[in-house]
């Protein structure tokens, strides 16, 4: 069995592409066996995930107190038969949990949720979900300052490292799915135990924990994004996303099988996004068991994954390599050249469009999901127009040209961004993004704009050096997550009408919409004097390089807010002088005096730009 599992986990490894994480995952998998009682053995841990994700500020001890109260109800969920849906269990457990919070003031800050507790069950649940926040400020379980102490705690079993990981990761990543937290907690535990046997424990922890941290952060972002799609857009969009992802991964499977799985996965995402970790773990286990029972017709790539124990099986299948398509079925041209297209479109519109999406996706594995959805939207709109005409075939026969145009335009946008990145370099490219997005969304604080555009700049740094095809997919996939985060910010506190339109109008065309968004002409900036805009505090001389860069970019954003139509060179001139001034004065003994005296020249330059 050990040899089989070693081979099996190579599938997951091919995705992760990180030797140290591969080793941790393999070591963790080796210590688990296939068990019919998987959920029962992990029931306390799974329930604690749910509690910590909803009540992010609670201490570990308080979380465990609530978990103990809920375990009896959780017990009922674990006894579901293979063909039973976990949704009823999900509803009962969640209702009891939320009532427990509202009725026990000592277990949580009840006043924080007072508005939620005054509503009925359905509205109450949505209200509690709205309080979930991805927060970077919580204790980072991956930052181990005292390895010896961690190893001693693990040895004495004071608070098992696995439980500590589950608690901290759950409250820091409240949208991360329970099965993934369980998988990575096993990897974390194995890494800690391994490093505690090493002489240089600190180095070992750095090597083995960083890839786990990176994976958790990235997969959490993906899960949060999937939840946003399910909440913001109708079920057709959510199912279309799943259908494309499944088809790219398992292109040999027939359409009916892919369509069924896409619906099942969409429903599972809904359960996981509602925050019931018990039902989420059970639901994924059921889905993966079904997938493994159909591996002969789905994909040969998942066969090794199906030899793994839970929870590794699910994570392995999700991250397995895409299979190669079998394109011997009907040609794609039947969607643009067949005279019966309009009859099929009119009679069974949803089924027909899903089949187009399936056939187009399996023929274009090189395209990112948003690009394929753009083609699908164009096709749907084309048929909606053409099928009303006397000669529809003449109209929709131009479909293939339109598909190519959509792909070409999307590709050109990415190519232009990467050409600009190569020309400007990392820092100046980030500055350019700050200027562009301050104009598009000036209502955001300078700090928010710096962080948002920093993520976009980092995506360019990662994606642009790749080959043409990979670059395109990488940038599109990064943009959907980054813009998704911006849209969640807009949902929490509306930014402006332009941003709202791009966020809400079309998921497929969200990126092109933001690319084309211009200056928000309705924004009137609160007047700031140059003394308020330019920070010349002596603390600058004690700041780290990254902090200085942030101050410089906040200055840039505030200048753009004041004068959005000024030439970019004028902004650059001020921030270059600012950087030079700080560097020069911080090297002198009387840095504060230097900043005040020399800073007056910069203030005058700023006043000239702002006209005051």
C-alpha positions, 0 to 999 in steps of 0.5 A, spaced: 500 500 500 505 504 501 508 503 494 501 505 491 500 511 495 507 514 493 506 513 486 499 516 487 501 522 490 505 524 484 499 526 481 498 532 486 506 533 486 505 535 479 501 541 481 504 543 487 511 543 483 514 544 490 519 538 493 518 540 500 511 540 500 511 534 496 515 531 501 510 533 507 504 531 503 507 524 502 509 523 509 502 525 512 498 521 507 503 515 509 500 516 516 493 515 514 489 509 512 483 509 508 477 509 514 470 508 514 470 512 520 473 518 517 468 523 519 467 520 526 474 520 527 475 528 525 468 530 528 471 535 533 476 538 528 471 539 523 466 542 528 471 547 530 473 549 523 466 551 523 466 555 529 472 558 528 470 561 521 464 564 524 467 567 531 474 569 528 475 573 535 474 567 540 480 564 543 481 557 542 478 555 549 472 558 547 471 555 541 472 548 544 467 550 549 462 551 543 464 545 539 463 541 545 456 543 545 455 542 538 458 535 538 451 531 539 448 534 533 454 533 529 454 526 530 447 525 526 451 528 520 456 523 520 451 517 519 448 519 512 448 514 507 452 514 501 446 517 497 443 522 502 444 529 501 448 533 507 443 539 506 438 537 511 444 536 516 447 542 514 441 546 515 439 543 522 446 544 525 447 551 522 440 553 525 442 550 532 449 553 532 447 560 530 441 559 536 447 557 541 451 564 539 445 568 540 442 565 547 449 565 550 452 571 551 458 569 555 461 565 549 461 570 544 460 578 543 453 577 542 452 585 541 457 584 535 451 580 532 445 583 535 442 585 528 443 578 526 440 575 532 434 579 531 432 576 524 429 569 522 433 563 521 435 564 513 436 572 514 440 570 520 445 565 517 446 570 511 447 576 516 452 572 520 456 570 513 457 577 512 461 578 518 466 573 516 473 577 514 479 575 511 484 578 516 491 578 515 492 581 522 491 574 526 497 570 529 500 567 523 501 559 525 507 559 520 511 564 523 515 560 529 519 564 533 521 559 538 522 552 535 524 548 541 518 551 545 513 548 539 517 541 539 516 541 547 509 543 547 508 537 541 511 532 545 507 534 552 501 534 548 499 541 551 495 543 545 496 539 539 500 542 533 494 540 529 489 543 533 492 549 533 493 549 526 486 548 525 484 553 529 489 559 527 488 557 519 480 557 520 479 564 523 484 567 519 481 564 512 474 563 514 472 561 507 477 556 506 473 549 505 474 544 511 477 538 507 482 543 505 484 545 512 484 538 515 489 536 509 493 541 510 493 540 518 495 533 517 501 536 513 503 541 518 503 536 523 507 531 520 512 537 518 513 539 525 514 532 528 519 531 522 523 538 524 523 537 531 527 531 530 532 535 526 538 539 529 537 545 525 530 546 527 529 553 525 531 552 518 527 546 517 521 549 519 522 555 514 523 550 508 517 545 510 512 550 512 513 556 507 510 552 501 504 549 506 503 557 507 503 559 500 498 553 498 493 555 504 493 562 502 492 561 494 487 556 495 483 560 500 483 566 495 480 561 490 475 558 495 473 565 497 472 567 489 468 561 488 463 563 494 463 570 491 460 567 484 455 563 487 452 569 491 453 575 486 451 571 480 445 566 478 446 559 478 447 558 471 454 562 472 456 558 477 455 552 474 458 554 467 464 556 471 464 549 474 463 546 467 469 549 464 473 547 469 471 540 469 471 539 462 478 542 462 480 537 467 476 531 464 475 532 457 474 525 455 468 524 459 461 525 455 457 531 456 452 528 460 457 526 465 460 533 466 454 536 466 451 532 472 458 533 476 458 540 474 451 541 478 453 536 484 460 541 485 456 547 484 451 544 490 457 542 494 460 549 493 454 552 496 454 548 502 461 549 503 460 557 502 455 557 507 460 555 512 457 548 515 464 545 515 461 538 517 456 538 511 462 540 507 467 535 509 461 529 508 459 532 501 466 532 498 467 525 501 461 523 497 463 527 491 470 524 491 467 517 492 462 518 486 468 520 482 472 515 483 467 510 482 467 513 475 474 514 473 474 509 467 469 514 464 472 520 467 479 521 467 485 516 467 489 522 471 485 521 477 486 513 478 492 514 483 488 519 487 483 514 488 488 510 492 489 515 497 485 516 504 481 521 506 482 527 506 488 527 501 484 523 496 479 530 494 485 535 494 489 530 490 483 529 485 482 537 485 489 539 483 490 533 478 493 534 471 488 535 466 487 529 461 488 530 454 481 531 450 478 526 445 476 530 439 472 524 435 465 527 437 461 532 433 465 538 430 464 544 433 462 547 426 455 544 428 454 550 432 455 555 427 453 551 420 447 547 422 441 549 420 437 547 426 441 551 431 435 555 432 431 550 433 435 547 438 437 554 442 429 555 442 427 548 445 432 547 450 436 553 451 440 551 457 442 544 455 444 547 448 448 552 451 452 548 456 453 543 450 457 548 446 461 550 452 463 543 453 465 542 446 468 549 446 472 548 453 475 541 451 477 544 444 481 550 447 485 547 454 489 553 453 484 558 454 483 561 461 475 560 464 473 567 464 476 567 456 471 561 455 466 564 458 466 571 454 466 566 448 460 563 451 456 570 452 458 572 445 455 566 442 448 566 446 447 573 445 449 572 437 443 566 437 439 571 441 439 576 435 440 571 429 434 567 431 429 572 430 431 574 423 428 571 417 435 567 415 438 566 421 444 561 418 447 567 414 447 571 421 450 566 426 455 563 421 460 568 422 460 566 429 467 563 429 470 569 427 467 573 433 469 567 437 476 568 435 476 576 435 474 575 443 480 571 444 484 575 440 482 582 444 483 578 451 490 576 448 492 583 446 490 586 453 494 581 456 500 582 451 500 590 452 500 589 459 506 585 459 510 589 454 509 595 459 511 591 465 517 589 461 519 596 459 517 599 466 520 594 470 516 592 477 516 598 481 515 603 475 509 598 473 506 598 480 506 606 479 503 606 473 497 601 476 496 606 482 495 612 477 490 608 473 486 605 478 486 611 482 483 615 477 478 609 476 476 608 483 479 614 487 474 613 493 478 608 495 484 610 500 491 611 498 493 605 502 487 600 499 489 602 492 497 601 494 495 594 496 490 592 490 495 594 485 501 591 489 497 584 487 496 586 480 503 588 479 505 581 483 501 578 478 505 581 472 511 579 475 509 572 476 506 571 469 509 576 464 516 572 464 512 565 462 511 563 454 505 566 450 500 561 452 502 560 459 502 568 460 495 569 457 492 564 462 496 566 468 494 573 467 487 572 466 486 567 472 490 572 477 486 578 474 479 574 476 481 573 483 484 580 484 478 583 481 474 579 485 477 582 491 476 589 489 468 587 488 467 584 495 470 591 497 465 594 493 459 590 496 461 591 503 462 599 501 460 601 494 466 605 491 462 608 485 457 607 479 463 605 474 466 599 479 459 597 481 457 596 473 464 592 472 463 588 478 455 586 477 454 586 470 458 580 467 462 575 470 465 573 464 467 581 462 469 583 468 476 584 466 475 587 460 470 592 463 475 594 468 481 595 463 476 600 459 474 604 465 476 611 465 476 617 470 471 617 475 468 624 473 463 624 478 468 624 484 470 631 488 476 630 492 476 633 499 481 639 498 488 637 501 494 642 502 501 639 500 503 639 507 497 634 508 499 630 502 507 630 503 509 626 509 516 628 511 516 625 518 522 623 521 520 616 522 521 615 515 528 615 516 527 609 521 522 605 516 524 599 512 525 599 504 518 597 503 515 602 508 518 607 504 516 605 497 508 605 500 509 612 503 512 614 496 506 610 492 501 613 497 503 620 495 502 618 488 495 616 489 493 622 493 496 627 488 492 623 482 486 624 486 487 631 487 489 632 479 486 626 475 487 630 469 494 632 470 500 629 466 503 623 469 510 626 468 508 631 473 506 626 478 513 622 477 517 628 478 514 629 485 515 622 487 522 622 484 524 628 488 520 625 495 524 619 494 531 623 493 529 627 499 528 622 504 535 618 501 539 624 502 536 627 509 536 620 512 544 620 511 545 626 515 546 627 522 540 632 523 535 628 518 529 632 521 532 639 520 534 637 513 527 634 511 524 640 514 528 645 510 529 641 503 522 639 504 519 646 503 522 645 496 518 639 495 512 642 498 512 648 493 513 643 487 507 640 489 503 646 490 505 648 483 502 641 481 496 642 485 495 649 483 495 652 490 
